[in-house]
Amino acid sequence: MHFISNELDDYIVHHSEEEPELLKALTRETYQKVLQPRMLSGHYQGRVLSLLSKLIRPKTILELGTFTGYSALCLAEGLQNDGVLHTIDHNEELTTFQRRYFDLSPFGSQIHQHTGDAIDIIPKLDLVFDMVFMDADKENYINYFYQIIDKLNSGGVILSDNVLWSGKVIQPLVASDISTKTVLEYNHLLKNDKRLETVILPIRDGLTVSIKK
């Protein structure tokens, strides 16, 4: 979803950091072999995730929604040398694809994959996190939030993707549209939770940055 003209979007991308060659290859193979390749974070948003991670220098990252591993690799670029990234996805068919690219990167040993429902996996992770990237099924965003907020260090950051939901957040709500309803409620939750400072960035489909006080 683009909220600015294609020409201006192209200018922004061309004047931002280049996409690493490994991620270009991952993108090509995703579009060739995987359904719904648009789920990739992509070049520009990937560089935003990388830069935020490099600014924060997290020791522990939790990612909800791995897909083919693009965003995990971007976030891993900012990990401390002894840092770890745990990524969760329900699609077991993509685990080998993800691992191949993880192991081609410098971060293979630092990235830990979990396959299954995040609702079941998150409570089993005996860790606290410096950064969480929320990019899984929208219907569970609020459930995930309540599971991870107490596992987030003070000063930790939650990045939430798709918070503008193709612009549906400002359109009349259809009663049967559970995803949009949940995104609206989630955005309200982040704005009003006193434990957080939150700002929405109009990047692609909307990216919220929330810092735990």
C-alpha positions as CSV (number, residue, x, y, z in Angstrom):
1,M,0.0,0.0,0.0
2,H,1.4,3.4,-1.0
3,F,0.1,6.6,0.5
4,I,2.2,8.8,-1.6
5,S,2.8,9.0,-5.4
6,N,4.8,6.3,-7.1
7,E,7.2,9.0,-8.3
8,L,7.9,10.3,-4.8
9,D,8.1,6.7,-3.4
10,D,10.7,5.9,-6.0
11,Y,12.7,9.0,-5.0
12,I,12.6,8.0,-1.4
13,V,13.8,4.4,-2.1
14,H,16.6,5.6,-4.5
15,H,17.9,8.0,-1.8
16,S,17.8,5.4,1.0
17,E,20.3,2.7,1.8
18,E,20.8,0.0,-0.8
19,E,19.2,-3.4,-0.4
20,P,21.8,-6.1,0.4
21,E,22.4,-8.7,-2.3
22,L,21.3,-11.6,-0.1
23,L,17.9,-9.9,0.4
24,K,17.6,-9.2,-3.3
25,A,18.1,-12.9,-3.9
26,L,15.6,-13.8,-1.2
27,T,13.0,-11.5,-2.7
28,R,13.5,-13.0,-6.2
29,E,13.0,-16.5,-4.9
30,T,10.0,-15.6,-2.8
31,Y,8.3,-14.1,-5.8
32,Q,9.2,-17.2,-7.9
33,K,8.2,-19.9,-5.4
34,V,6.0,-18.7,-2.6
35,L,2.3,-17.7,-2.5
36,Q,1.5,-14.1,-1.5
37,P,5.0,-12.7,-2.0
38,R,3.7,-9.2,-1.2
39,M,3.9,-10.2,2.5
40,L,7.6,-9.4,2.3
41,S,8.7,-6.3,4.1
42,G,10.6,-5.3,1.0
43,H,13.6,-3.0,0.3
44,Y,12.5,0.3,1.9
45,Q,10.7,-1.0,4.9
46,G,13.5,-3.6,5.4
47,R,16.1,-0.8,5.6
48,V,13.9,1.0,8.1
49,L,13.8,-2.1,10.3
50,S,17.5,-2.5,9.9
51,L,18.2,1.1,10.9
52,L,15.9,1.0,13.9
53,S,17.6,-2.2,15.1
54,K,21.0,-0.7,14.7
55,L,19.9,2.4,16.7
56,I,18.5,0.2,19.5
57,R,21.3,-2.5,19.5
58,P,19.0,-5.2,21.0
59,K,20.4,-8.2,22.7
60,T,17.1,-10.1,22.3
61,I,14.5,-9.8,19.5
62,L,11.1,-11.5,19.1
63,E,9.5,-11.6,15.7
64,L,5.9,-12.7,15.2
65,G,5.5,-13.7,11.6
66,T,8.6,-15.0,9.8
67,F,7.2,-15.6,6.2
68,T,10.4,-16.2,4.2
69,G,12.8,-14.5,6.6
70,Y,13.3,-11.1,5.1
71,S,12.4,-9.0,8.1
72,A,14.2,-11.3,10.5
73,L,17.5,-10.8,8.5
74,C,16.9,-7.0,8.5
75,L,16.3,-6.9,12.3
76,A,19.3,-9.2,12.9
77,E,21.6,-6.6,11.4
78,G,21.4,-4.6,14.6
79,L,21.8,-7.4,17.1
80,Q,24.6,-7.3,19.6
81,N,27.4,-9.7,18.9
82,D,26.0,-12.2,21.5
83,G,22.4,-11.3,20.7
84,V,19.6,-13.6,19.6
85,L,16.5,-13.3,17.5
86,H,13.5,-15.7,18.0
87,T,11.1,-15.8,15.1
88,I,7.7,-17.6,15.1
89,D,5.6,-18.7,12.2
90,H,2.8,-21.2,11.8
91,N,3.8,-22.3,8.3
92,E,6.1,-25.3,8.6
93,E,6.5,-25.5,4.8
94,L,8.7,-22.4,4.8
95,T,11.1,-23.3,7.6
96,T,13.7,-24.9,5.3
97,F,13.5,-21.8,2.9
98,Q,14.0,-19.5,5.9
99,R,16.9,-21.5,7.3
100,R,18.8,-21.6,4.0
101,Y,18.8,-17.8,3.9
102,F,19.5,-17.4,7.6
103,D,22.6,-19.6,7.2
104,L,23.8,-17.7,4.2
105,S,23.9,-14.6,6.3
106,P,26.3,-13.7,9.1
107,F,23.5,-14.2,11.6
108,G,22.5,-17.8,11.1
109,S,23.6,-19.0,14.5
110,Q,21.8,-16.1,16.2
111,I,18.4,-16.7,14.6
112,H,16.1,-19.3,16.3
113,Q,13.0,-20.5,14.5
114,H,9.8,-21.6,16.1
115,T,7.0,-23.2,14.2
116,G,3.4,-23.3,15.5
117,D,0.9,-20.9,17.0
118,A,2.5,-17.9,18.6
119,I,-0.1,-17.9,21.3
120,D,1.2,-21.2,22.5
121,I,4.9,-20.5,21.9
122,I,5.3,-17.1,23.5
123,P,4.6,-18.2,27.1
124,K,7.3,-20.9,26.7
125,L,10.0,-18.5,25.9
126,D,11.9,-17.8,29.1
127,L,13.3,-14.5,27.9
128,V,12.8,-10.8,28.1
129,F,13.2,-8.8,24.9
130,D,14.6,-5.5,23.8
131,M,12.7,-5.5,20.6
132,V,9.5,-7.1,19.3
133,F,8.3,-7.0,15.7
134,M,4.6,-7.7,15.4
135,D,3.7,-8.9,11.9
136,A,1.6,-12.0,12.3
137,D,-2.2,-12.6,12.0
138,K,-4.0,-9.3,12.8
139,E,-6.8,-11.0,14.6
140,N,-4.4,-11.8,17.4
141,Y,-2.4,-8.6,17.7
142,I,-4.1,-7.7,21.0
143,N,-3.6,-11.2,22.4
144,Y,0.0,-11.1,21.4
145,F,0.5,-7.7,23.0
146,Y,-0.7,-8.9,26.4
147,Q,1.6,-11.9,26.1
148,I,4.7,-9.9,25.3
149,I,4.3,-6.6,27.2
150,D,5.6,-8.1,30.5
151,K,8.4,-9.8,28.5
152,L,9.6,-6.5,27.2
153,N,12.5,-4.7,29.0
154,S,12.1,-1.1,30.1
155,G,13.2,1.0,27.1
156,G,12.3,-1.9,24.8
157,V,10.6,-1.3,21.5
158,I,7.5,-2.9,19.9
159,L,7.3,-2.5,16.1
160,S,3.9,-3.2,14.8
161,D,3.3,-3.7,11.0
162,N,0.2,-3.1,8.9
163,V,-1.4,-0.7,11.4
164,L,-3.0,1.4,8.6
165,W,-4.4,-1.8,7.0
166,S,-4.6,-0.6,3.4
167,G,-6.4,2.6,4.6
168,K,-9.3,0.6,6.1
169,V,-8.7,2.2,9.5
170,I,-10.4,5.4,8.3
171,Q,-13.2,3.8,6.3
172,P,-16.6,2.8,7.6
173,L,-16.2,-0.5,9.5
174,V,-17.9,-3.6,8.0
175,A,-19.3,-5.6,10.9
176,S,-17.9,-8.9,9.5
177,D,-14.4,-7.5,9.1
178,I,-12.7,-8.8,12.2
179,S,-9.1,-7.9,11.1
180,T,-9.9,-4.2,10.6
181,K,-11.8,-4.1,13.9
182,T,-8.9,-5.7,15.7
183,V,-6.3,-3.3,14.1
184,L,-8.5,-0.3,15.2
185,E,-8.6,-1.6,18.7
186,Y,-4.9,-2.4,18.7
187,N,-4.0,1.1,17.6
188,H,-6.2,2.5,20.3
189,L,-4.5,0.2,22.9
190,L,-1.0,1.3,21.9
191,K,-2.0,5.0,22.0
192,N,-3.6,4.8,25.4
193,D,-1.5,2.3,27.3
194,K,0.4,4.4,29.9
195,R,3.4,2.0,29.8
196,L,4.2,3.1,26.2
197,E,5.1,6.0,24.1
198,T,3.8,5.5,20.6
199,V,4.1,7.0,17.1
200,I,2.7,5.7,13.8
201,L,5.0,6.0,10.8
202,P,3.2,6.2,7.4
203,I,5.6,3.6,5.9
204,R,4.1,1.2,3.4
205,D,1.0,-0.2,5.3
206,G,1.8,1.7,8.5
207,L,4.5,0.9,11.1
208,T,4.0,1.8,14.8
209,V,7.0,2.3,17.0
210,S,6.2,2.0,20.7
211,I,8.8,2.4,23.5
212,K,8.1,0.9,26.9
213,K,8.7,3.5,29.7
